[in-house]
Amino acid sequence: MAKQDLSPQYSMKKLRKQAKELLHAAGKVYHYRRDVTSAARLQELEKSVTEIETMLKSESTDSVPFQAAMDRLDALLHKIGGKLHPKTFWSDNLEVILVAAILVIGVRTFFFQPFIIPTNSMYPTYSGMNTAVYESSEASPSAVKQVFNKLTLGAKHKSLIAEDSGPVSLVLLPNPETGKVGTSRPVSYRKYFVLPATRAEYVFSVGGTLQSIQVPAEYDMLAAIRQFFPDSNLKMAVPSQESPSGQALQLNQSVKAGEPLMRFDITLGDALFVDRISYHFKRPKAGDPFVFRTNDIRAELGRLTGDYSDKYYIKRIGGIGGETLEIKDGGLFVDGAPRDEVEAFARNAAKEGEYGGYINQTLLAESRTLEIPDDKFVALGDNSANSLDSRYWGFVPERSVIGKAIFIYYPFTKRWGVAE
């Protein structure tokens, strides 16, 4: 609505509101910039603020001189306000953004930390990244379906179509950081356009033509390759002219140009909240699903995996200090009695459904017992056959414990809800 159409009462009400906002801006400019503003300018600012405050208090103030006084103050603030005036998104919201960031960091540091499970060491209680395979006869999901799958399951669709005809092989690549040859190489990128992160790139040779695909670094791409190429031999390298390393793994399958090599969805691992505060008031107990840092077991993990970087792991507390553990016939025993504090222990002992039982390995090899020192924990995966845990590298020190998993908030599957 044009200004001339406003009633005098409405016009003055609007001016008074604008005047209060302008006085608030003047206060910020005065407090934040008085050390870089001349005494004459500050005196002019105080005089202009006093003038408007007086007009605000008076019921008989006329709109014309009121507007003129506001214009003078606004012009002065333009001269001395720096980035505080005129208001921009950042100047107007920076404080709110900073306070919100501090609150988020505080909550994450002291109360509840989000955590996404990358692997399937705790399956089927929790799920890591998995593969949903599309057969060669199936059509790829539509764009709408892909968006729906992304929102509900965190699924990312991957497709690699043959550009040439001929036999398929997986090219072995030299790692640019270590020089070692492997099935993939790391590719750096910016997650959310800001955070530094790494993907894994796999390169295929199809009739001599090289094609690549990138997946999350934690994703088990070799397991997916085995699904699409069941006759492949991923252990025997053969000479390859196309490979930068001169070697490749034969997948023992040929395709025609235009046919899909691989089409699949990578579903996101369960995203959950970790309670960081409860363990300050009570000790972790056997059966708790807990998250811990690997910094204290970095050397042991490095020797097992070749990766010496610090990570976060989620496992289940299989035992606490002072206990003696043993694995017999797939069941976990503590001080000679079956461990049954939570359902996962009982289900593994019974090898119920997708729970395959605990497997004797290394520190918990058959007929071997493991005594747990004080202030230490034994971490075991519910999916014992696919878990790199305390059986291989030993104990988790109490200082490494982050907290207890309490709630799966995404994706929206049957596991959504309170963490078991």
C-alpha positions as CSV (number, residue, x, y, z in Angstrom):
1,M,0.0,0.0,0.0
2,A,1.3,3.5,-1.0
3,K,2.4,5.8,1.9
4,Q,-0.3,8.4,1.0
5,D,-3.0,5.8,1.5
6,L,-2.1,5.3,5.1
7,S,-4.1,6.9,7.9
8,P,-2.2,9.3,10.1
9,Q,-2.5,7.0,13.1
10,Y,-1.2,4.0,11.2
11,S,1.6,6.1,9.7
12,M,2.8,7.3,13.1
13,K,2.6,3.8,14.5
14,K,4.8,2.6,11.7
15,L,7.3,5.5,12.2
16,R,7.6,4.8,15.9
17,K,8.4,1.2,15.3
18,Q,11.0,2.1,12.7
19,A,12.4,4.7,15.2
20,K,12.9,2.0,17.9
21,E,14.7,-0.2,15.4
22,L,16.9,2.7,14.4
23,L,17.7,3.5,18.0
24,H,18.6,-0.1,18.6
25,A,21.0,0.0,15.6
26,A,22.5,3.3,17.0
27,G,23.2,1.6,20.3
28,K,25.0,-1.3,18.6
29,V,27.1,1.1,16.5
30,Y,28.0,3.2,19.6
31,H,29.1,0.2,21.7
32,Y,30.9,-1.6,18.9
33,R,32.6,1.3,17.1
34,R,33.1,4.1,19.6
35,D,36.8,3.3,19.9
36,V,37.3,3.9,16.2
37,T,34.9,6.9,15.9
38,S,35.9,10.6,16.5
39,A,34.6,12.4,19.6
40,A,32.7,14.9,17.3
41,R,30.9,12.1,15.5
42,L,30.0,10.4,18.8
43,Q,28.6,13.7,20.2
44,E,26.6,14.1,17.0
45,L,25.3,10.6,17.4
46,E,24.3,11.2,21.1
47,K,22.5,14.4,20.1
48,S,20.6,12.7,17.3
49,V,19.6,9.7,19.5
50,T,18.3,12.1,22.2
51,E,16.3,14.0,19.7
52,I,14.5,10.9,18.5
53,E,14.0,9.6,22.0
54,T,12.3,12.9,23.0
55,M,10.0,12.7,19.9
56,L,9.1,9.1,20.8
57,K,8.0,10.1,24.3
58,S,5.8,13.0,23.0
59,E,2.2,12.3,22.0
60,S,2.1,15.4,19.9
61,T,5.1,14.6,17.6
62,D,4.4,15.4,14.0
63,S,5.3,12.8,11.4
64,V,7.2,15.2,9.1
65,P,9.9,16.4,11.6
66,F,10.0,12.9,13.1
67,Q,10.8,11.4,9.7
68,A,13.4,14.1,9.1
69,A,15.2,13.3,12.4
70,M,15.2,9.6,11.6
71,D,16.7,10.3,8.2
72,R,19.5,12.3,9.8
73,L,20.3,9.5,12.2
74,D,20.2,7.0,9.5
75,A,22.6,9.0,7.3
76,L,25.0,9.4,10.3
77,L,24.9,5.7,11.0
78,H,25.8,5.0,7.3
79,K,28.9,7.1,7.8
80,I,30.1,5.6,11.1
81,G,28.4,2.2,11.3
82,G,30.9,0.2,9.2
83,K,29.5,-3.3,8.6
84,L,26.9,-2.8,11.4
85,H,24.8,-0.3,9.4
86,P,23.0,-0.6,7.1
87,K,21.9,-4.0,8.2
88,T,22.8,-7.0,6.1
89,F,21.9,-10.7,6.7
90,W,25.3,-11.2,8.4
91,S,25.3,-8.1,10.5
92,D,21.7,-8.7,11.6
93,N,22.0,-12.4,12.3
94,L,25.7,-13.0,13.1
95,E,25.1,-12.9,16.8
96,V,22.2,-15.4,16.5
97,I,24.3,-17.7,14.3
98,L,27.2,-17.6,16.7
99,V,25.0,-18.3,19.7
100,A,23.3,-21.2,17.9
101,A,26.7,-22.6,16.9
102,I,27.9,-22.4,20.5
103,L,24.7,-24.2,21.7
104,V,25.1,-26.9,19.0
105,I,28.8,-27.4,19.8
106,G,28.0,-27.5,23.5
107,V,25.2,-30.0,23.1
108,R,27.3,-32.2,20.9
109,T,30.3,-32.0,23.2
110,F,28.6,-32.6,26.5
111,F,25.2,-34.1,25.9
112,F,24.1,-35.8,22.6
113,Q,26.4,-36.5,19.7
114,P,25.1,-37.7,16.3
115,F,26.9,-40.7,14.9
116,I,26.5,-42.6,11.6
117,I,27.3,-46.3,11.5
118,P,29.5,-47.0,8.5
119,T,29.9,-50.8,8.7
120,N,27.8,-53.9,9.5
121,S,29.8,-55.1,12.5
122,M,26.7,-54.6,14.7
123,Y,24.2,-56.0,12.2
124,P,21.3,-56.9,12.5
125,T,20.9,-54.8,15.7
126,Y,22.2,-51.8,13.7
127,S,22.9,-51.5,10.0
128,G,25.8,-49.9,8.3
129,M,25.9,-49.0,4.6
130,N,24.4,-51.7,2.5
131,T,23.8,-52.5,-1.2
132,A,20.4,-52.7,-3.0
133,V,21.2,-54.3,-6.3
134,Y,19.3,-53.7,-9.5
135,E,19.3,-56.7,-11.9
136,S,20.3,-56.0,-15.5
137,S,16.7,-56.4,-16.6
138,E,15.4,-53.9,-14.1
139,A,15.1,-50.2,-15.0
140,S,16.9,-47.6,-12.9
141,P,14.7,-45.8,-10.4
142,S,13.1,-42.6,-11.7
143,A,14.3,-39.2,-10.5
144,V,11.3,-38.9,-8.2
145,K,12.0,-42.4,-6.7
146,Q,15.6,-41.5,-6.2
147,V,14.7,-38.4,-4.3
148,F,12.2,-40.4,-2.2
149,N,14.8,-43.1,-1.4
150,K,17.3,-40.4,-0.5
151,L,14.9,-38.7,1.9
152,T,13.6,-41.9,3.6
153,L,16.5,-44.2,3.4
154,G,19.5,-42.0,2.7
155,A,20.0,-44.0,-0.4
156,K,22.4,-42.9,-3.2
157,H,21.9,-44.4,-6.6
158,K,25.0,-45.5,-8.5
159,S,25.1,-46.7,-12.1
160,L,28.0,-47.6,-14.4
161,I,27.1,-48.3,-18.1
162,A,29.6,-49.9,-20.4
163,E,31.1,-47.5,-23.0
164,D,32.7,-50.3,-24.9
165,S,32.3,-54.1,-25.4
166,G,34.6,-56.8,-24.1
167,P,35.9,-58.4,-20.9
168,V,35.7,-56.6,-17.7
169,S,38.5,-56.2,-15.1
170,L,39.1,-54.2,-12.0
171,V,42.2,-52.0,-12.4
172,L,44.7,-52.0,-9.6
173,L,45.7,-48.4,-8.7
174,P,48.7,-46.9,-6.9
175,N,47.8,-44.9,-3.9
176,P,49.1,-41.3,-4.4
177,E,49.8,-41.0,-0.7
178,T,51.5,-44.3,0.2
179,G,52.5,-45.6,-3.3
180,K,51.0,-49.0,-2.5
181,V,48.9,-50.7,-5.1
182,G,45.3,-51.5,-4.2
183,T,41.8,-51.9,-5.6
184,S,40.9,-48.2,-5.1
185,R,42.5,-44.8,-4.6
186,P,41.4,-42.0,-2.3
187,V,39.8,-38.9,-3.9
188,S,39.5,-35.7,-1.9
189,Y,36.3,-33.6,-2.0
190,R,34.4,-31.0,0.1
191,K,31.4,-32.5,2.0
192,Y,28.6,-29.9,2.0
193,F,31.0,-27.8,0.0
194,V,33.0,-27.0,3.2
195,L,34.2,-30.1,5.1
196,P,37.2,-31.9,3.7
197,A,36.4,-35.6,3.1
198,T,37.5,-38.6,1.0
199,R,35.8,-40.9,-1.4
200,A,37.2,-44.2,-2.8
201,E,37.5,-44.4,-6.6
202,Y,37.3,-47.7,-8.4
203,V,38.4,-48.1,-12.1
204,F,37.2,-50.8,-14.4
205,S,38.6,-51.7,-17.8
206,V,35.9,-52.7,-20.3
207,G,37.4,-53.9,-23.6
208,G,40.4,-51.7,-22.9
209,T,38.3,-48.6,-22.1
210,L,38.7,-47.3,-18.6
211,Q,35.7,-46.2,-16.6
212,S,35.5,-45.1,-12.9
213,I,33.0,-44.9,-10.1
214,Q,33.3,-43.1,-6.7
215,V,31.7,-44.4,-3.5
216,P,32.0,-43.5,0.2
217,A,35.4,-44.4,1.6
218,E,33.8,-46.8,4.2
219,Y,31.6,-48.6,1.7
220,D,32.4,-52.3,1.0
221,M,32.7,-52.0,-2.7
222,L,34.4,-55.3,-3.2
223,A,31.3,-57.1,-1.7
224,A,29.1,-55.3,-4.2
225,I,31.5,-56.3,-7.1
226,R,31.2,-59.9,-6.0
227,Q,27.4,-59.6,-6.3
228,F,27.6,-58.4,-9.9
229,F,30.5,-60.6,-10.9
230,P,30.1,-63.9,-9.0
231,D,32.8,-65.7,-10.9
232,S,35.4,-63.0,-10.3
233,N,38.8,-63.7,-8.7
234,L,39.6,-60.6,-6.5
235,K,42.8,-62.1,-5.2
236,M,44.8,-63.0,-8.3
237,A,46.3,-60.0,-10.2
238,V,47.2,-60.3,-13.9
239,P,49.2,-58.0,-16.2
240,S,47.2,-55.2,-17.7
241,Q,48.3,-52.5,-20.2
242,E,45.5,-50.2,-19.3
243,S,46.3,-50.1,-15.6
244,P,48.5,-47.4,-14.2
245,S,50.1,-50.0,-12.0
246,G,50.3,-52.6,-14.9
247,Q,48.0,-55.0,-13.0
248,A,44.3,-55.8,-12.8
249,L,41.9,-58.3,-11.3
250,Q,39.9,-60.4,-13.9
251,L,36.1,-60.4,-13.2
252,N,35.6,-63.3,-15.7
253,Q,32.7,-61.6,-17.5
254,S,32.1,-59.7,-20.7
255,V,29.6,-57.0,-21.5
256,K,28.3,-55.2,-24.5
257,A,28.4,-51.4,-25.0
258,G,25.4,-49.8,-23.4
259,E,24.8,-52.6,-20.9
260,P,25.1,-51.8,-17.2
261,L,28.2,-53.0,-15.4
262,M,26.7,-52.2,-12.0
263,R,23.5,-50.5,-10.9
264,F,22.8,-50.3,-7.2
265,D,21.8,-48.1,-4.3
266,I,24.0,-47.4,-1.3
267,T,21.8,-47.2,1.7
268,L,23.0,-45.0,4.6
269,G,24.1,-46.6,7.8
270,D,21.9,-46.0,10.9
271,A,22.2,-42.5,12.3
272,L,21.9,-42.4,16.0
273,F,22.4,-40.1,19.0
274,V,25.0,-41.0,21.6
275,D,24.4,-40.0,25.2
276,R,27.6,-38.4,26.3
277,I,26.5,-37.4,29.8
278,S,25.2,-40.5,31.6
279,Y,28.6,-42.2,31.9
280,H,29.7,-39.3,34.0
281,F,27.3,-40.4,36.7
282,K,27.2,-44.2,36.3
283,R,29.7,-46.7,35.0
284,P,29.2,-48.4,31.6
285,K,27.8,-51.9,32.1
286,A,27.9,-55.1,30.1
287,G,25.5,-55.1,27.2
288,D,25.5,-51.4,26.5
289,P,26.0,-50.3,22.9
290,F,28.8,-47.8,23.2
291,V,30.9,-45.5,21.1
292,F,34.6,-45.0,21.7
293,R,37.6,-43.4,20.1
294,T,40.3,-45.6,18.6
295,N,43.2,-43.3,19.5
296,D,44.4,-45.6,22.3
297,I,44.4,-48.7,20.0
298,R,45.7,-46.9,16.9
299,A,48.8,-48.9,16.6
300,E,47.0,-52.3,16.9
301,L,44.4,-51.3,14.4
302,G,47.0,-49.9,12.0
303,R,48.8,-53.3,12.0
304,L,45.6,-55.1,11.3
305,T,44.1,-52.7,8.7
306,G,47.0,-50.5,7.4
307,D,44.9,-47.4,8.5
308,Y,46.5,-45.5,11.4
309,S,44.0,-42.7,11.5
310,D,41.8,-42.0,14.6
311,K,38.2,-43.1,14.2
312,Y,35.0,-43.7,16.2
313,Y,33.8,-47.3,16.7
314,I,30.4,-48.6,17.9
315,K,30.4,-52.0,19.5
316,R,28.6,-53.7,22.5
317,I,30.3,-54.0,25.9
318,G,31.0,-57.7,26.1
319,G,32.8,-57.4,29.5
320,I,34.0,-55.0,32.1
321,G,37.1,-54.8,34.4
322,G,37.4,-57.8,36.8
323,E,35.4,-60.2,34.6
324,T,36.7,-63.3,32.7
325,L,35.2,-64.0,29.3
326,E,35.0,-67.0,27.1
327,I,33.3,-68.0,23.8
328,K,31.8,-71.5,23.7
329,D,29.5,-72.8,20.9
330,G,28.7,-69.3,19.7
331,G,27.7,-68.0,23.2
332,L,29.5,-65.5,25.4
333,F,30.3,-66.6,28.9
334,V,31.3,-64.5,31.9
335,D,33.0,-66.1,34.8
336,G,31.8,-69.5,33.5
337,A,28.1,-68.5,33.2
338,P,26.2,-67.5,30.0
339,R,26.1,-63.8,29.4
340,D,22.4,-62.7,29.0
341,E,22.0,-59.1,30.1
342,V,20.6,-58.0,26.7
343,E,18.8,-59.8,23.9
344,A,21.8,-59.6,21.5
345,F,23.8,-61.9,23.8
346,A,21.0,-64.5,24.0
347,R,20.2,-64.3,20.3
348,N,23.9,-64.9,19.4
349,A,24.1,-67.8,21.8
350,A,21.0,-69.3,20.1
351,K,22.1,-68.3,16.6
352,E,18.7,-66.9,16.2
353,G,17.7,-65.4,12.8
354,E,20.5,-63.3,11.4
355,Y,22.5,-63.5,14.6
356,G,25.3,-66.0,13.8
357,G,26.8,-66.5,17.2
358,Y,30.1,-65.3,18.6
359,I,33.2,-66.7,16.8
360,N,36.3,-67.8,18.5
361,Q,39.3,-65.7,17.3
362,T,42.7,-64.7,18.6
363,L,42.4,-63.4,22.2
364,L,39.1,-65.4,22.5
365,A,40.2,-68.4,20.5
366,E,38.6,-71.8,21.3
367,S,39.2,-72.9,25.0
368,R,40.9,-69.6,25.7
369,T,39.7,-67.2,28.5
370,L,40.3,-63.5,28.6
371,E,40.7,-61.7,32.0
372,I,39.7,-58.0,31.8
373,P,41.9,-55.5,33.7
374,D,40.3,-52.8,35.8
375,D,39.2,-49.6,33.9
376,K,39.1,-51.6,30.7
377,F,36.3,-52.9,28.5
378,V,35.9,-55.7,25.9
379,A,34.1,-54.4,22.8
380,L,32.3,-57.0,20.6
381,G,30.3,-56.7,17.5
382,D,26.9,-58.3,17.3
383,N,27.9,-59.5,13.8
384,S,30.9,-61.5,15.1
385,A,31.8,-62.8,11.7
386,N,32.2,-59.3,10.3
387,S,33.6,-57.4,13.3
388,L,37.1,-56.2,14.0
389,D,36.8,-56.0,17.8
390,S,38.5,-56.8,21.1
391,R,39.1,-60.4,20.0
392,Y,41.8,-59.0,17.7
393,W,43.2,-55.9,19.3
394,G,42.4,-56.1,23.0
395,F,40.8,-53.7,25.4
396,V,39.1,-50.3,25.3
397,P,40.4,-48.0,28.0
398,E,37.8,-46.1,30.0
399,R,39.1,-42.8,28.9
400,S,38.4,-43.7,25.3
401,V,34.6,-44.1,25.9
402,I,32.4,-41.4,24.3
403,G,29.0,-42.6,25.4
404,K,26.0,-44.9,25.0
405,A,23.9,-45.2,21.8
406,I,20.4,-44.3,22.8
407,F,18.2,-43.5,19.7
408,I,18.2,-44.2,16.0
409,Y,16.8,-41.1,14.3
410,Y,17.4,-42.0,10.6
411,P,16.7,-43.6,8.2
412,F,13.1,-44.5,8.7
413,T,13.3,-48.3,8.9
414,K,12.1,-50.9,11.3
415,R,15.2,-50.1,13.5
416,W,14.0,-46.4,14.0
417,G,13.6,-45.7,17.7
418,V,15.3,-46.5,21.0
419,A,18.6,-48.2,20.5
420,E,18.9,-51.8,21.7
